Amino acid sequence: MRQKIILCTVIIAAFSVIQVLSGCGPGRPEKTKEGDAAHDNHADEQADGHSEDEGHIRLSPDALKTLNIKTAPVELRALGGGIKTTAVIETDGTRIAHVSPRITGRAINIKGLLGDRVTKGQVLAELDSIELGRAKADYLKARAGLQVAEANYRREDRLYKKQISSEKEYLDARGEFLRSEAEFNTARETLRLLGLGDEEIKNLRWEGKGHPPSHFPLVAPFDSTVIEQHIVLGELIKPEDRPYTVADLTHLWIQLDVYEKDLGWVNTGKEVDIKVDSYPEEQFKGKVTYVSDILDESTRTAKARVEMLNADMKLKPGMFATAIISTPSTGTKEVLSIPISAVQQIRGRPSVFIAEDQNGFELRELSLGTESGEFIEVLDGLEPGEKVVTSGGFYLKSLLLKEELGEGHGH
């Protein structure tokens, strides 16, 4: 029995020695899952300057220095009421034109292309027309005939007054002059109808310089952008065709749908704030210039038109937009509110990033109320005194979404 006890003691001692030599014993503690996670997070923060937890983002000091993150406090404010409605951006109906020829011609040179910004009088295309060449030739012939008939008439008039020529010769010369004058006026008016200006008609010559008499240009009627192009080289273009459509996109119309109950607040001259998904942190301004006198029976809405400048060309016809029309406040009660620029759409919900400390941010979903100017009412999700990110939220959003897609690690 004693021998068995001694043998077991030796085996246990030997096993302990093996554990120490292999590094699995008390001399080297086993790495925990928490330690692995901390190590991985630290590696991520070193890789891209940030780390994320569920709904939280922490930026490294170096990353924070490169960002222009601004915050604003959650405060009580007296907000006026507001009407929010859907809208569509359109071209200004007074600043759009279809460029068509007044006479049938074949395209021999294409200069204006879709998307080109052109100036008034700039040549978009050159066409060749047999009919125009014939009309110019008729004009030149009529002008030469008039000059001969007028000279003959003046000569016969002098001779008749001196009783050298007969009255019949005088009357024949006068009649020929009047017929030639009528033919000349008809030929000149034909060229005017075909789009030639008085100066261009006046300078027509048999041996003219530049293009042949059958060539003529299509020109831009004002400073604009080519928004449609339906012309190819060699194509026969008729007056009823629309080879080009140009529009001045620095001025736009916004078409609103205003509900019957809100029509009392919408009138011409009223300022309107416009927001689009492409620039969620920006707000554009315009003025109501027209309110329809007819109500759509199915939707119980009336159309209203807002005109606005688009000098930076950010807004584009066809975009959907949201229009916010301010209304007088119905009372002096203050409501919890934040700048509209702080609100992000994340996972289909209005959300904001809260500044937890100098470099930590928390995502918070909100329930929102009425918009008024640059602020929006907060019904639930925030407390007074908290600070929301108003600039730089896009960067935080991109980090969060990248993390959710499984791309936040291993950079």
C-alpha positions in Angstrom: 0.0 0.0 0.0 2.8 2.4 0.9 4.5 1.6 -2.4 1.4 2.7 -4.3 1.2 6.0 -2.4 4.8 6.8 -3.2 4.3 5.9 -6.9 1.3 8.3 -7.2 3.2 11.1 -5.5 6.0 10.7 -8.0 3.6 10.8 -11.0 1.9 14.0 -9.7 5.2 15.7 -9.3 6.3 14.7 -12.7 3.1 16.1 -14.3 3.6 19.4 -12.5 7.1 19.7 -13.9 5.8 19.1 -17.4 3.1 21.8 -17.0 5.7 24.4 -15.9 8.0 23.5 -18.8 5.2 23.8 -21.4 4.0 27.2 -20.1 0.5 26.1 -19.1 0.9 26.2 -15.4 0.6 29.0 -12.9 3.7 30.7 -14.3 1.7 31.9 -17.4 -2.0 32.8 -16.9 -4.4 31.8 -19.7 -5.5 34.8 -22.0 -9.2 35.6 -21.4 -11.7 36.4 -24.0 -12.0 39.9 -22.5 -8.3 40.3 -23.0 -8.5 39.3 -26.6 -11.3 41.8 -27.2 -9.4 44.6 -25.5 -6.4 43.8 -27.6 -8.4 43.7 -30.8 -10.1 47.0 -30.0 -6.7 48.6 -29.3 -5.4 47.3 -32.6 -8.5 48.8 -34.4 -8.0 52.2 -32.7 -4.4 52.2 -33.8 -5.4 51.2 -37.3 -8.0 53.9 -38.1 -8.0 56.2 -35.1 -11.3 55.1 -33.5 -13.0 52.3 -31.7 -16.7 51.4 -31.5 -19.0 49.7 -29.0 -22.7 49.1 -29.5 -24.0 52.6 -30.4 -20.8 54.3 -29.2 -17.8 55.7 -31.0 -14.5 56.9 -29.5 -12.0 58.8 -31.6 -8.3 59.0 -30.9 -6.9 62.4 -30.1 -5.0 62.4 -33.4 -8.2 61.6 -35.4 -10.2 64.2 -33.5 -7.7 66.9 -34.5 -8.3 66.3 -38.2 -12.1 66.6 -37.9 -14.2 69.7 -37.7 -16.7 68.4 -35.2 -19.0 71.0 -33.7 -21.7 70.6 -31.1 -24.7 72.5 -29.9 -26.6 72.2 -26.6 -30.1 70.7 -26.3 -32.2 73.6 -25.1 -35.7 74.9 -24.5 -36.7 77.3 -27.2 -39.9 79.1 -28.2 -40.5 77.7 -31.7 -43.0 79.0 -34.2 -45.3 76.5 -35.9 -44.4 75.1 -39.3 -45.9 73.3 -42.3 -43.9 70.5 -43.8 -44.9 69.2 -47.3 -43.5 67.3 -50.2 -42.1 69.1 -53.2 -40.5 68.5 -56.6 -37.7 70.6 -58.2 -38.3 71.7 -61.8 -36.8 74.0 -64.3 -38.0 77.6 -64.4 -40.7 77.6 -67.0 -39.6 81.1 -68.2 -36.0 80.1 -68.6 -36.2 77.1 -70.8 -36.2 76.9 -74.7 -36.5 74.4 -77.5 -33.9 75.4 -80.2 -35.3 74.5 -83.6 -34.6 75.7 -87.1 -37.1 77.8 -89.1 -36.3 75.9 -92.2 -35.5 72.2 -93.0 -31.8 71.5 -93.1 -29.2 68.7 -92.8 -26.8 68.7 -89.8 -23.3 69.2 -91.0 -21.5 70.1 -87.8 -22.4 69.3 -84.2 -20.9 71.6 -81.6 -23.3 71.7 -78.6 -23.4 68.5 -76.5 -25.6 67.4 -73.7 -24.6 69.1 -70.4 -22.7 71.9 -72.0 -23.0 75.3 -70.5 -23.4 77.8 -73.3 -23.7 81.6 -73.7 -26.2 83.6 -75.6 -25.5 83.4 -79.4 -23.2 80.4 -79.1 -23.5 78.1 -82.1 -24.9 74.7 -81.1 -25.0 73.1 -84.6 -24.6 74.1 -88.3 -27.2 73.0 -90.9 -27.2 73.1 -94.7 -30.5 74.0 -96.5 -31.1 74.1 -100.2 -34.2 76.2 -99.6 -32.2 78.8 -97.7 -29.6 78.9 -100.4 -32.3 79.5 -103.0 -33.9 82.2 -100.8 -30.6 84.1 -100.5 -30.1 83.8 -104.3 -33.6 85.2 -104.9 -32.8 88.1 -102.6 -29.5 89.0 -104.3 -31.2 88.8 -107.7 -34.1 91.0 -106.5 -31.6 93.5 -105.0 -29.6 93.8 -108.2 -32.8 94.1 -110.3 -34.1 96.9 -108.0 -30.8 98.8 -108.4 -31.0 98.6 -112.2 -34.7 99.5 -112.3 -34.2 102.5 -109.9 -31.3 103.9 -111.9 -33.4 103.6 -115.2 -36.4 105.2 -113.5 -34.3 108.1 -112.2 -32.8 108.6 -115.7 -36.2 108.5 -117.4 -37.6 110.9 -114.8 -35.0 113.5 -115.7 -35.4 113.1 -119.4 -39.2 113.3 -119.2 -39.0 116.5 -117.2 -36.8 117.9 -119.9 -39.3 116.7 -122.5 -36.6 114.5 -124.1 -38.3 111.2 -123.5 -42.0 110.3 -123.9 -44.5 109.9 -121.1 -44.9 106.2 -122.0 -41.1 105.6 -121.5 -41.3 107.4 -118.2 -44.3 105.4 -117.0 -42.8 102.0 -118.2 -39.6 102.8 -116.2 -41.6 103.8 -113.1 -43.7 100.6 -113.3 -40.6 98.4 -113.6 -39.1 100.2 -110.6 -42.2 99.6 -108.4 -42.3 95.9 -109.5 -38.6 95.4 -108.7 -39.1 97.1 -105.3 -41.9 94.8 -104.4 -39.9 91.7 -105.4 -37.0 92.9 -103.3 -39.1 93.5 -100.2 -40.7 90.0 -100.6 -37.2 88.4 -100.8 -35.9 90.3 -97.8 -39.0 89.4 -95.7 -38.5 85.8 -96.6 -35.0 85.8 -95.2 -36.3 87.5 -92.1 -38.9 84.7 -91.6 -36.1 82.2 -92.0 -34.3 83.8 -89.0 -31.7 86.1 -90.6 -31.2 89.5 -89.0 -31.3 92.8 -90.9 -27.5 93.3 -90.6 -26.8 89.8 -91.9 -29.2 90.4 -94.9 -27.7 93.7 -95.7 -24.2 92.2 -95.9 -25.1 89.3 -98.2 -22.9 89.1 -101.3 -22.7 86.8 -104.3 -19.1 86.0 -103.4 -19.5 86.1 -99.6 -16.8 85.2 -97.2 -17.0 82.2 -94.8 -19.8 79.6 -95.1 -21.7 78.9 -98.3 -25.1 80.7 -98.5 -27.0 77.4 -97.8 -25.3 77.0 -94.4 -26.9 78.4 -91.2 -26.4 78.0 -87.4 -28.6 76.9 -84.5 -27.7 79.3 -81.6 -28.4 79.4 -77.9 -31.0 82.0 -77.2 -29.6 82.9 -73.7 -26.9 81.8 -71.2 -28.0 78.2 -70.3 -27.2 74.5 -70.1 -28.0 71.9 -72.8 -30.4 69.6 -71.0 -31.6 67.6 -74.1 -29.9 66.8 -77.4 -31.6 65.0 -80.3 -29.4 65.6 -83.3 -26.7 63.6 -85.1 -24.5 64.4 -88.0 -26.2 64.1 -91.3 -29.7 64.1 -89.8 -32.4 66.1 -91.6 -33.8 68.6 -89.1 -37.3 70.0 -89.6 -38.9 73.1 -87.9 -41.2 70.8 -85.9 -38.2 68.9 -84.5 -36.5 69.7 -81.2 -32.8 69.1 -81.7 -31.8 71.0 -78.6 -33.5 72.0 -75.3 -31.6 74.5 -73.1 -32.4 75.8 -69.7 -31.0 78.4 -67.3 -30.5 76.2 -64.2 -29.4 79.0 -62.0 -33.1 79.7 -61.4 -35.4 76.9 -60.4 -39.1 76.3 -59.5 -40.1 74.1 -56.6 -43.7 72.7 -56.9 -45.4 72.1 -53.5 -48.5 70.2 -52.5 -50.3 72.3 -49.9 -53.1 70.7 -47.9 -56.5 72.4 -47.8 -56.2 73.0 -44.0 -52.8 74.8 -44.5 -53.7 77.1 -47.4 -54.4 80.0 -45.1 -50.7 80.2 -44.2 -49.4 80.0 -47.8 -49.4 83.2 -49.9 -47.2 84.9 -52.5 -44.1 86.4 -51.0 -43.9 83.8 -48.2 -40.4 82.5 -47.6 -39.9 78.7 -47.7 -37.1 76.5 -46.6 -36.1 73.6 -48.9 -34.3 70.5 -47.9 -33.1 67.6 -50.1 -31.6 64.2 -49.3 -28.4 64.9 -51.2 -27.5 67.7 -48.8 -29.2 66.9 -45.5 -27.1 69.4 -43.5 -28.0 72.3 -45.8 -31.2 74.4 -46.1 -32.1 76.3 -49.3 -34.5 79.3 -49.4 -37.0 80.5 -51.8 -40.3 82.5 -52.1 -43.8 81.6 -53.0 -44.7 83.2 -56.3 -48.0 81.3 -57.2 -50.7 79.4 -55.4 -53.2 77.5 -57.5 -56.9 78.6 -57.4 -57.9 74.9 -58.0 -57.9 72.2 -55.4 -57.2 68.6 -56.4 -60.3 66.7 -55.3 -58.5 63.4 -54.8 -55.6 64.6 -52.6 -57.3 67.8 -51.2 -54.1 69.7 -52.0 -53.4 72.8 -54.1 -50.2 73.4 -56.1 -47.9 76.2 -55.0 -44.8 77.4 -56.8 -41.6 78.5 -55.1 -38.9 80.3 -57.0 -35.3 80.2 -55.9 -31.7 80.9 -57.0 -29.4 77.9 -57.7 -26.2 79.7 -58.3 -24.0 76.9 -57.1 -25.9 74.4 -59.2 -26.4 71.9 -56.3 -30.1 71.4 -56.9 -31.2 69.6 -60.0 -34.6 69.4 -61.7 -36.3 66.1 -60.9 -35.1 66.0 -57.3 -37.6 65.3 -54.5 -37.5 67.8 -51.7 -39.2 68.7 -48.4 -40.6 72.3 -48.0 -41.0 73.9 -44.6 -43.2 76.9 -44.4 -43.1 78.7 -41.0 -46.3 79.8 -39.3 -46.8 82.1 -36.3 -46.3 80.5 -32.9 -49.6 79.7 -31.2 -48.2 80.3 -27.8 -45.2 81.3 -25.7 -44.5 77.7 -24.4 -40.9 76.7 -24.9 -40.1 73.2 -26.2 -37.0 71.1 -26.2 -35.2 71.6 -29.5 -32.0 71.1 -31.4 -30.5 72.4 -34.7 -31.9 70.5 -37.7 -28.3 70.0 -38.9 -27.7 67.6 -36.0 -30.3 65.1 -37.2 -29.1 62.0 -39.2 -31.2 59.3 -40.8 -29.7 56.0 -39.5 -31.4 52.7 -39.9 -34.4 54.6 -41.2 -34.8 56.5 -38.0 -34.0 60.1 -37.0 -31.0 60.0 -34.8 -28.2 62.2 -33.4 -24.7 61.7 -32.0 -24.3 62.9 -28.4 -20.9 64.1 -27.2 -20.2 62.0 -24.1 -16.8 63.6 -23.4 -14.0 65.2 -25.4 -13.7 62.3 -27.9 -16.5 59.9 -27.2 -19.9 59.9 -29.0 -23.2 58.0 -28.5 -25.8 57.3 -31.1 -29.3 58.2 -29.9 -32.6 57.7 -31.7 -35.2 60.5 -31.4 -38.9 61.3 -31.7 -39.2 64.6 -33.4 -41.9 67.3 -33.7 -42.4 70.5 -35.5 -39.6 72.2 -37.5 -39.2 76.0 -37.4 -36.4 77.7 -39.2 -33.1 76.1 -38.3 -34.5 74.1 -35.3 -36.7 71.1 -34.7 -38.7 70.1 -31.6 -37.5 67.0 -29.7 -40.4 64.9 -28.3 -38.3 62.1 -26.9 -34.7 60.9 -26.7 -32.8 63.8 -25.3 -32.4 65.8 -22.1 -31.7 69.5 -21.6 -28.0 70.2 -21.4 -26.8 67.3 -23.6 -24.7 68.3 -26.6 -25.5 67.0 -30.1 -23.0 66.9 -33.0 -24.0 69.5 -35.6 -21.0 69.3 -37.9 -19.0 66.1 -38.6 -21.9 63.8 -38.0 -21.5 62.3 -41.5 -18.1 61.0 -40.5 -19.4 59.4 -37.3 -22.3 57.9 -39.3 -19.9 56.4 -41.8 -17.8 54.8 -39.1 -20.9 53.4 -37.4 -22.3 51.9 -40.7 -18.9 50.5 -41.7 -18.7 48.8 -38.3 -22.2 47.3 -38.8 -21.2 45.9 -42.2 -18.2 44.2 -40.7 -15.6 46.4 -42.2 -14.5 48.3 -39.1 -11.6 45.9 -38.3 -8.5 44.7 -39.9 -7.6 48.0 -41.7 
